[in-house]
Amino acid sequence: MRLSSFFMPTLKETPTEAQIVSHRLMLRAGMIRQTSAGIYAWLPLGYRVLRKIEQIVREEQDAAGAQELLMPTIQSADLWRESGRYDDYGKEMLRITDRHDREMLFGPTNEEMITDIFRAFVKSYRQLPLNLYHIQWKFRDEIRPRFGVMRGREFLMKDAYSFDIDPASARRAYQRMFLAYLRTFARMGLKAIPMRADTGPIGGDLSHEFIILAETGESGVFCHKDWLSLDVLKDAPGFADDLQPFFDRTTAIYAATDEKHDAATCPVPESDLVSARGIEVGHIFNFGTKYSKPMNAVVAGPNGESIPVEMGSYGIGVSRLMGAIIEASHDDNGIIWPDAVAPFDVGLVNLKSGDAETDRVCADLYAKLQTAGREVAYDDREERPGAKFADMDLIGVPWQLVVGPRGLKTGVVELKRRATGEKEELSIDAALAKLAG
């Protein structure tokens, strides 16, 4: 993408309404624009990142055996009355009356709707287990939306729902999602720590929230230092039938938020205890028959008896993750995107647009990097070098390839790694080989 034609309205000044780092940087980098309180338009740069986060979430759900569908944003109030939850959300639920005086709502979650879909089509235990998920926009009318996409009213969420014949099977489904979540966050370059959590209005007796460590996190976190050395992608098993040993091993490593941590009773020696800040990015629940019983989601068992299915739900805040990644990975100059979710792989900086030789070399590098499958932000704008460097640091592209007349006289270009700030001068072919390999 040539930045001369890319819609990226960056800001030099920090917007006064932005209270936290991710909100400030997303506005300054031209990634989002607020359209009303807690509601944002996703501009091209931000949307590129959002789609990459979404795709990683999708791939790990698919790998864990979940099947994707898409449910509507608007739901019938009658379904929520069936489950008994219609009044639980209070004013957070946006309630709508259509032109025929039917009561509707903008869904904050989808337990009722997915249960209705399930009961319409699944009649036998032989059709189980089943896990269905979608990635869809949600709305919760927060009384004080703040912190940008971290606590907005409209947000993109992945929610999955498992259906099983008995509690033991439901627990295995829960464990598969537990592992899928650890793998999902690890692929994004995040250290996510699962912590036992309250179930709240969702219900059930087993729940974990997933917290990523960030200096600007919203809550205090205490955990055993072993969490920091656990490499989920390397050390975790595949999605085997029996994940109990791994589940037991990881849930036995101490972790607690500040409201649940008690220094007097903590089982971890002070020398092994890590104190940090954290941000919640996912929450999973096993709630048994909380919805299947009142909504009559039953299947015929092996002996023909009607059995209410055991259910679980599993949420990841996809749009919230974008803010959380920035909170965990930034410096004074801007965002530092992990490679897997960066909007572009390489930022190609032309230090003197209009110079024939510099333009020629940049055009050649641009074409060759694209042919190699790299996504390139080519800054061909007629801007000062300082402005180009500042924008590249601000938007956080992992690699910056700098081409200018002075370097070309000796046949070299400069390659900078955004995360470390390390720079090196290389020949054009060596730089290309390093980035395209």
Residue pairs with C-beta under 8 A, 6 or more apart in sequence:
1 344
1 375
1 376
1 377
1 378
2 378
2 380
3 377
3 378
3 379
3 380
3 381
3 391
4 380
4 381
4 382
6 44
6 45
6 377
7 30
7 43
7 44
8 29
8 30
8 43
8 44
8 45
8 391
8 395
9 30
9 43
10 28
10 29
10 30
10 391
10 394
10 395
11 27
11 28
11 30
12 28
14 24
14 28
15 24
15 27
15 28
17 23
17 34
18 24
18 27
18 148
19 146
19 147
20 147
20 148
20 150
20 216
20 327
21 216
21 326
21 327
21 330
22 147
22 148
22 149
22 150
22 216
22 322
22 323
22 324
22 326
22 327
22 330
23 147
23 148
23 149
23 150
23 323
25 326
25 330
25 334
25 335
25 394
26 32
26 46
26 148
26 149
26 322
26 323
26 326
27 33
27 148
28 334
28 394
29 45
29 46
29 334
29 335
29 394
29 395
29 396
30 43
30 45
30 46
31 42
31 43
31 45
31 46
31 49
32 40
32 41
32 42
32 43
32 46
32 148
32 149
33 40
33 41
33 43
34 40
34 41
35 41
37 145
37 153
38 142
38 145
38 146
38 151
38 152
38 153
38 154
39 152
39 153
39 154
40 148
40 149
40 152
40 154
42 50
45 343
45 395
46 322
46 343
48 343
48 344
49 322
49 337
49 341
49 342
49 343
50 156
50 318
50 319
50 322
52 340
52 341
52 342
52 343
53 188
53 318
53 321
53 322
53 325
53 341
54 135
54 156
54 158
54 318
56 184
56 187
56 188
56 340
56 341
57 135
57 158
57 184
57 316
57 318
58 68
58 135
58 158
60 180
60 181
60 183
60 184
60 187
61 68
61 133
61 158
61 160
61 180
62 68
63 180
63 183
63 239
64 131
64 176
64 177
64 179
64 180
64 239
65 131
65 176
65 239
66 131
66 132
66 133
66 160
66 177
66 180
67 130
67 131
67 132
67 133
68 132
68 133
68 134
68 135
69 117
69 132
69 133
69 134
70 134
70 136
71 107
71 110
71 113
71 114
71 117
71 134
71 136
72 107
72 113
73 106
73 107
73 136
73 137
73 138
73 139
74 96
74 104
74 105
74 106
74 107
75 104
75 105
75 106
75 107
75 110
75 112
75 113
76 102
76 103
76 104
76 105
77 86
77 95
77 103
77 104
77 105
78 103
79 112
79 113
79 116
79 295
80 86
80 105
80 112
82 112
82 294
82 295
83 111
83 112
83 115
83 290
83 291
83 294
83 295
84 294
85 111
85 112
85 201
88 201
89 108
89 140
89 201
91 141
91 143
92 108
92 140
92 141
92 142
93 105
93 106
93 108
93 140
93 141
94 105
94 106
94 139
94 140
94 141
95 103
95 104
95 105
96 103
96 104
96 105
96 106
97 103
97 104
98 104
106 138
106 139
107 113
107 136
107 138
107 139
108 138
108 139
108 140
109 138
109 159
109 202
109 313
109 315
110 134
110 136
110 159
110 161
111 161
111 202
111 291
111 311
111 313
112 291
112 295
114 132
114 161
115 161
115 291
115 292
115 295
115 297
115 311
116 295
117 132
118 130
118 132
118 161
118 163
118 297
118 309
119 295
119 296
119 297
119 298
122 128
122 130
122 163
122 299
122 309
123 299
123 300
124 299
124 300
125 165
125 299
125 300
125 301
125 302
125 307
127 299
128 163
128 164
128 165
128 169
128 299
128 309
129 162
129 163
129 164
129 165
129 169
129 172
129 173
130 162
130 163
131 160
131 161
131 162
131 163
131 173
131 176
131 177
132 160
132 161
132 163
133 158
133 159
133 160
133 161
133 314
134 158
134 159
135 156
135 157
135 158
135 318
136 156
136 157
136 159
137 154
137 155
137 156
137 157
138 154
138 155
138 156
138 157
139 153
139 154
139 155
140 153
140 155
141 153
142 151
142 152
142 153
145 151
145 152
145 153
147 323
148 323
149 155
149 319
149 320
149 322
149 323
150 218
150 279
150 320
150 323
150 324
150 327
152 319
155 317
155 318
155 319
155 320
156 317
156 318
156 319
157 315
157 316
157 317
157 318
157 319
158 314
158 315
158 316
158 318
159 313
159 314
159 315
159 316
160 177
160 313
160 314
160 315
161 311
161 312
161 313
161 314
162 170
162 173
162 174
162 177
162 311
162 312
162 313
162 314
163 297
163 309
163 310
163 311
164 170
164 172
164 173
164 309
164 310
164 311
165 299
165 301
165 307
165 309
165 310
166 310
167 288
167 310
169 310
170 286
170 288
170 310
170 311
170 312
171 206
171 286
172 241
172 242
172 243
173 312
174 206
174 284
174 286
174 312
175 243
175 244
175 246
175 247
176 239
176 243
177 284
177 312
177 314
178 194
178 208
178 243
178 247
178 250
178 284
179 232
179 236
179 237
179 239
179 243
179 246
179 247
180 239
181 192
181 194
181 210
181 282
181 284
181 314
181 316
182 192
182 194
182 210
182 232
182 236
182 250
183 232
183 233
183 236
184 282
184 316
185 191
185 192
185 210
185 212
185 281
185 282
186 192
186 231
186 232
186 233
187 233
187 340
188 321
188 325
188 338
188 340
188 341
189 325
189 329
189 338
189 339
189 340
189 341
190 212
190 281
190 324
190 325
190 328
190 338
191 212
191 213
191 227
191 228
192 210
192 211
192 212
192 281
192 282
193 210
193 211
193 212
193 213
193 221
193 223
193 227
193 255
193 278
194 208
194 209
194 210
194 211
194 250
194 251
194 255
195 208
195 209
195 210
195 211
195 221
195 255
195 256
195 257
195 260
196 207
196 208
196 251
196 256
196 260
197 207
197 208
197 209
197 283
198 207
199 205
199 206
199 207
199 285
199 287
202 285
202 287
202 313
203 285
203 287
203 290
203 291
204 285
204 286
204 287
204 288
204 290
204 312
205 286
205 287
205 288
206 285
206 286
207 283
207 284
207 285
207 286
208 251
208 283
208 284
209 280
209 282
209 283
210 280
210 281
210 282
210 283
210 284
211 217
211 219
211 221
211 255
211 257
211 278
211 279
211 280
211 281
212 278
212 279
212 281
212 324
212 328
213 221
213 276
213 277
213 278
213 328
214 277
214 278
214 279
214 324
214 327
214 328
215 276
215 277
215 327
216 277
216 327
217 276
217 277
217 278
217 279
217 327
218 277
218 278
218 279
218 280
219 257
219 258
219 259
219 277
219 278
219 279
219 280
220 257
220 258
220 261
220 275
220 276
220 277
220 278
221 255
221 256
221 257
221 258
221 274
221 275
221 276
221 277
221 278
222 254
222 255
222 256
222 257
222 258
222 261
222 266
222 268
222 273
222 274
222 275
222 276
223 253
223 254
223 255
223 256
223 273
223 274
223 276
224 253
224 254
224 255
224 268
224 272
224 273
224 274
225 272
225 273
225 274
226 253
226 272
227 253
227 255
227 274
228 274
230 250
230 253
236 246
237 243
237 246
254 266
254 267
254 268
254 273
256 266
257 278
266 273
279 324
279 327
279 328
280 317
281 316
281 317
281 320
281 321
281 324
282 314
282 315
282 316
282 317
283 314
283 315
284 312
284 313
284 314
284 315
285 312
285 313
285 314
286 310
286 311
286 312
287 311
287 312
287 313
288 310
288 311
289 308
289 309
289 310
289 311
290 311
291 297
291 311
292 298
292 308
292 309
292 310
292 311
293 308
297 308
297 309
297 311
298 306
298 307
298 308
298 309
299 306
299 307
299 309
300 306
300 307
301 307
317 324
322 341
325 337
325 338
325 341
326 335
329 335
329 336
329 337
329 338
330 336
330 396
333 390
333 393
333 394
334 393
334 394
334 395
334 396
335 394
335 395
335 396
336 396
336 418
336 419
337 343
337 396
337 397
337 398
337 418
338 398
339 345
339 398
342 396
342 397
342 398
343 375
343 377
343 395
343 397
344 375
344 376
344 377
344 397
345 369
345 374
345 375
345 376
345 397
345 398
345 399
345 435
346 369
346 374
346 375
346 376
346 377
346 397
346 398
346 399
346 400
346 401
346 435
347 376
347 377
347 379
347 392
347 395
347 397
347 399
347 400
347 401
348 362
348 365
348 366
348 369
348 376
348 377
348 378
348 379
348 401
348 403
349 379
349 385
349 388
349 389
349 392
349 400
349 401
349 402
349 403
350 358
350 359
350 362
350 378
350 379
350 380
350 388
350 403
350 404
351 358
351 385
351 388
351 402
351 403
351 404
351 405
352 358
352 404
352 405
353 359
353 380
353 381
353 382
354 382
355 405
357 405
357 408
358 403
358 404
358 405
358 408
359 380
361 403
361 408
361 413
361 428
362 378
362 380
362 403
365 401
365 403
365 413
365 428
365 431
365 432
366 376
366 378
368 432
368 436
369 376
369 432
369 435
369 436
370 376
372 435
372 436
374 435
374 436
377 392
377 395
377 397
379 388
379 391
379 392
381 388
385 404
389 400
392 400
392 418
393 418
396 418
397 418
398 417
398 418
398 419
399 415
399 416
399 417
399 418
399 435
400 414
400 415
400 416
400 418
401 413
401 414
401 415
401 416
401 431
401 435
402 413
402 414
402 415
402 416
403 413
407 413
407 414
407 425
411 427
411 428
412 425
412 426
412 427
412 428
413 425
413 426
413 427
413 428
413 431
414 423
414 424
414 425
414 426
415 423
415 424
415 425
415 426
415 431
415 434
415 435
416 422
416 423
417 423
426 434
